[in-house]
Amino acid sequence: MLILSSLYLPPIQYFAHLYADPVAIEDQGEHFIKQTYRNRCLIATPNGPQALTIPVVRDGSGGHTPMHDVRISSHGNWRHLHWNALVSAYENSPYFEYYADDFQALFDRPYDRLANFNTDLRSLILELLQLTPQIRVSTDYVTPLPAAATDLRTLIAPKATIESDPSFQPKAYYQVFQERTGFQPNLSIVDLLFNLGPESRLILKQSLNH
């Protein structure tokens, strides 16, 4: 069993673990933490990885807002900016045209809660990957951990090194800009999905050692 955070277009590491262990609890009771994948993802560009960050509403709680209560800010027209960034990065990738409409429909929808947006994106991605894990959402902070659970809440984070999760060993695959930037490991799952389509499952399988 995995203990996961609610993440925005999560990195490949997240889905590699779900491929290997398809039973999980998503902890929406944990506090929202800035500069994490909860509202940020990394995509490929000709200049290297680019972070896309969803602005959230400051509620005066001093950083103690449960993830399920975090509201999305409409500041800066971020939906339009994020979608344009995805189009710019991946419109020439092999599978973008097959999946673009499904993703754009979610970016066009006016979500209020960050966790709801993350959940619907995750559900779409799992459907496209043809993965059917059992994921239960907890609105209470998950502690103590269930027996034999693997806690990934702090392991899957921008500031965490790949070495901190020794079971995850990113498998190289085709990327649009790799001749210019070199292979960029552990970007958002959309990088893998738009480049490899149905073959993404094989990369997930090969990227995790148990």
KOLDOGU-227801 format. One record per residue: x, y, z of N, C-alpha, C, O in turn. Coordinates in steps of 0.02 Angstrom, whole numbers, plus 50000, padded with zeros to 5 digits. Example, Ala and Ser with C-alpha at 12.3 -4.5 7.8 and 13.67 -1.06 7.14 Angstrom:
<recs>
506604971650390506154977550390506604983550390507124983450423;506424988850354506844994750357506455000250394506705005750402;
</recs>
This chain:
<recs>
500424994050000500005000050000500435006250000500955006550033;500215011349962500575017649958500195023149994499575023049996;500565027850023500265033950051500505039650007501095041150004;500025042949974500195047949923499915054749943499435055249981;500225059949917499955066649921499535067949859499595064549808;499105073049863498745075449804499215079849764499445085049789;499375077849702499875081349662499595083649596499125080649569;499875088949569499675091949505500085088849449500695089649447;499755085249404500105081849349500755078649375501305080749356;500685073649418501265071049456501835068649412501735067149353;502435068149441503015065649403502945058149390502525054749420;503375055749347503365048749327503455044149388503165038749391;503865046249435503985042349496503335040249530503275034549552;502855044749534502205043549565501845037749530501595033249564;501815037949464501445032849428501835026249423501525020949416;502495026549426502885020349428502725016549491502655010349489;502665020049547502485016749610501775013949606501645008349630;501315017649577500625015249571500575009249525500165004749536;500995009049474501005003249429501214997049468500934991649459;501714997849512501984992149548501564990149608501544984349627;501224995049638500824993749699500164997449692500105003149714;499674994349661499054997849642498544998649697497944998649683;498754999149760498305000549816498605006549854499185006349874;498195011849863498485017849891497955021749931497355021149919;498215025849977497805030950011498095037649991498695038949999;497655042049965497875048849951497695053250010497115053850029;498205056250040498125060150101497955067350084498395071350067;497305069050088497095075950078496995079650144496755085250146;497205076250198497175079550263497835082750283497855086450332;498365081350246499015084350262499005091750244498605093950202;499435095550277499455102750265499745104250196500215100950173;499465109150163499735111450100500415114550112500505118650157;500895112550071501575115150077501775118450011501685115549958;502035124550015502245128149955502845124849922503215121049953;502935126249858503505124049819503565116349819504105113549824;502985113049812502965105849806502555104049744502275108449711;502515097649730502125095449672501375095749685500975093949641;501165097949744500445098449757500125103449709499545102449688;500475108649692500215113549644500725115349591500685120749560;501205110949580501745112449532501925106149493501945100649522;502065106849429502315101249390502895103649347502995109749338;503275099049320503845100649277503735097749208503585091749201;503805101949156503745099649087504395101249050504815105049074;504465098248992505065099248951504985105348906504455106548879;505535109148898505545114648850506225114448815506675110848837;506325118248761506975118448728507535120948773508125119848758;507355124248828507855126948875507915122848939508235125048987;507615116948939507635112648998506965112549034506475115349008;506935109449092506295108949128506005115749147506365120249166;505345116249141504985122349160504455120549211504085115649202;504415124349265503915123249316503275127049300503295132949282;502715123649306502055126749301501745126449369501655121049398;501565132249397501315132649466500615135549467500485140949440;500155132049499499475134449508499455139249567499655137349622;499215145349558499165149949615498595147849661498065145849638;498705148449725498185146549774498015152549817498405157249824;497415152249847497165157649888497485157349957497485152049989;497755162849980498025163150048497435164050096497015168450088;497405159650146496825159750191496995162150262496555161950306;497605164250273497785166750339497885161450392497905162950452;497955155050371498025149650420498745148550440498895144350482;499205152350410499905151450428500205144950404500645142150436;499965142550348500245136450319499965130050348500265124750341;499385130450380499085124550410498415122650377497985119750410;498345124250314497735122550278497755115350254498235113450220;497265111250271497245104450244497195104650168496875109050140;497505099950136497515099950063496815100050033496715103349982;496345096750064495675096450034495305103150038494795104050006;495575107850078495265114550084495615119850042495375125550040;496155118250009496545123249972496155125349910495945121249869;496055131849904495675134549848496145137449795496665140249811;495945136649733496335139149676496185146549667495605148649670;496705150549654496625157649639496535158549564496825154849524;496135163349545496045164849474496565169849450496545172049393;497025171649493497535176749478497955174749418498185169049412;498055179449372498535178549319498315174149261498735172449219;497675172249257497445168249201497875162049192498065160249136;498025158649248498505153149246498265147349203498685144049171;497615145949200497375140349159497585141149086497825136449054;497485147249061497665148748992498425148148982498655145348933;498795150749030499525150649025499795143449029500245141648991;499525139449074499765132549081499595128549018500005124748993;498985129348993498805125548933499235127648874499455123348835;499345134048865499775136348810500485133648817500805132048768;500725133148879501395130448891501425123048871501915120848841;500895119348887500865112248868500835111548792501165107148764;500445115648760500395115348686501075116948655501305113448610;501395122348680502045124348653502565118848662502985117648618;502545115548720503045110348734502925103948696503405100548676;502295102148685502145095348663501745094748598501575089248578;501595100348564501175099748505501515095648450501175092948406;502165095048451502515091048402502705084048427503045080348392;502475082348487502605075648513502125070648480501595072648457;502315064248477501925059348438501195058448459500775057048417;501035059248524500365057548546499965063448573499405062548597;500235069448569499875075248598499185076048566498695077248601;499145075448500498505076748466497975071748487497375073248484;498175065848509497685060748529497385062248598496815060348612;497765065548640497565066548709497375073848726497095075148779;497535078448681497485085648697496775087648717496685091348765;496275085348681495585087548695495365085648765495025089548799;495555079648787495365077348855495675081848908495345083648957;496305083548899496645087848949496375094948945496255098148997;496275097548886496045104448879495355105348912495215110648940;494935100248908494265100648938494315101849014493915105549042;494825098749046494905099749118495205106549134495015109749183;495655108949091495935115649102495425121049090495485126549117;494925119649050494405124649036493865124749091493465129449094;493865119749135493355119249186493555123449247494135123049269;493115127549274493285132149329493275128649398492795129349436;493795125049413493845121649478493955126849533494295131849523;493675125449592493785129649650494315126649696494725130249724;494305119949705494765116549750495325113249712495215109749662;495935114349735496525111449703496495103849702496655100749652;496295100849758496285093449762495805090449711495935085149683;495245093849698494765091249649495055091449578494965086749539;495405096849563495735097349497496265091949490496295088549439;496675091149542497195086049540496895079049531497155074949493;496345077749566496025071149563495765069649493495855064149468;495445074449462495165073349395495725072449343495655068449298;496265076249350496835075249305497135068249315497295064849267;497205066249378497485059549392497035054149363497285049349334;496385054849369495925049849343495985049349267495975043849240;496045054949233496125054949161496775051449142496785047349096;497315053149176497965050149160497945042549171498205038849129;497655040349226497615033149238497195029749184497355024149163;496675033049162496265030149108496665029549043496635024449009;497045034649027497455034448965498015029348971498225026448921;498265028349031498795023349042498505016249049498875011349052;497835015849052497485009449063497715006149128497835000149130;497755010249180497915007849247497295008649290496935013649285;497165003849333496575004049376496745002849449496494998049479;497165007049479497335006149550496735007649594496275011249575;496755004949655496255006549705496525012249748496985011149788;496245018149741496485023949778495915026549822495395028549797;496035026449886495555029149934495795035949959496375036649977;495345040749959495515047449982495365048150057494815046350079;495845050750095495735052150166495755059750176496235063050156;495235062450207495245069550223495545070850292495595076550314;495745065450326496115065950389496835064050377496975059550337;497295067450411498005065850403498135058550420497915056150472;498485055050376498585047850383499155046550432499745047150414;498985044750492499455042850544499075039150599498515041250616;499355033850627499965030450606499875027050538499315026250514;500435025050508500395021850443500105014850449500245011350497;499705012850400499495005850398500095001150393500625003150370;500004995050414500544990150412500804989350340500414988950293;501454989250333501804988050270501664993450218501754992350158;501464999450240501335004850193501985008350175502445008850215;502025010750113502585014650089502375021950086501925023750047;502685026150126502495033250130502895037250078503505038150085;502535039750028502865043449974502735050949979502905054749934;502425053150034502225060250039502815065050038502755070550011;503385063050065503965067550063504485065250011504925069049993;504435058949989504925056349940504805059249870505285060249833;504165060449853504025063249787503945070749795503405073249808;504495074249786504515081449799505075084649758505575081449745;504985090949737505505094249696506185094349729506705093949695;506195095049796506835095549831507135088849850507695088449874;506745083449840506995076749854507415074249796507235075249738;507965071049810508385068349757508125061449738507795058049777;508285059449677508085052849654508405047449698508115042149708;508995049049724509345044249767508965042949832509065037749864;508525047549852508155046549914507615041249906507335038949956;507475039249845506985033949831507345028549790507265028349729;507745024249822508175019649785507795014649742508085011749696;507155013649755506775008949714506595011949646506415008349600;506635018649641506465022049578507105023549539507535027249562;507155020749480507725021849436507465023849367507275019549327;507435030349352507115032749291507405029549228508005029449217;506955026849188507145023749125507105029049070506595032549064;507635029649030507635034648977507145032848922507025026948909;506855037848891506395036948836506455043048789506805047848806;506125042648732506165048148684505835054448711505275054148736;506185060048707505915066548724506035071348665506555070948632;505575075848653505595080248595506235084348592506525085148539;506455086848649507025091448650507675088248675508135091748694;507705081648675508285078448707508945079748670509475079648702;508915080848605509545082348570509835088948592510445089948589;509405093448615509645100048638509785100148712510275103148733;509375096848752509435097448825509695091148858509865091248918;509745085548820509885079248852509245076448883508745079948887;509265070248904508675067148934508545070349002508995071049043;507915072249014507705075349077507285070249116506725068749096;507555067449171507185062249207506635064949252506675070549277;506135060849261505615061949312505245068449304505095071949353;505085070249241504635075849230503915073649244503805067949264;503445078149233502745076349240502575070449195502875069549142;502105066349217501895060549179501665062549109501705058349064;501435068649099501205070549032501775070548982501655069348922;502385071749004502965071448959503025064448930503125063548870;502975059448973503015052548951502415050748908502485047648856;501825052648930501205050848895501175053848825500995050448778;501345060248819501315063448753501855060848706501755060948645;502405058548732502945055948690502875048648672503045046548617;502625044548719502615037348708501915034248703501845028648681;501405037848724500735035148720500665028548757500865028048814;500375023448725500255017048758500885013648784500845009648830;501455015248755502085012148778502315014948845502805012448873;501975020048870502175023048934502175017948990502585018249035;501715013248987501665008149040502315004249046502525002449101;502645002848990503274999048991503815002949028504205000049066;503845009549017504335013749051504185013849126504655013449166;503555014249145503385014049216503615007549248503895007549303;503495002149214503684995549239504434995049248504674992149297;504804997649200505544997049201505875002049249506475001349264;505495006949273505795012249313505775010849388506015014949428;505485005249408505435003849479505694996849494505504991949462;506134996449542506424990149563506184988549633506264992649679;505904982649641505684980549708506114974649730506024972049785;
</recs>
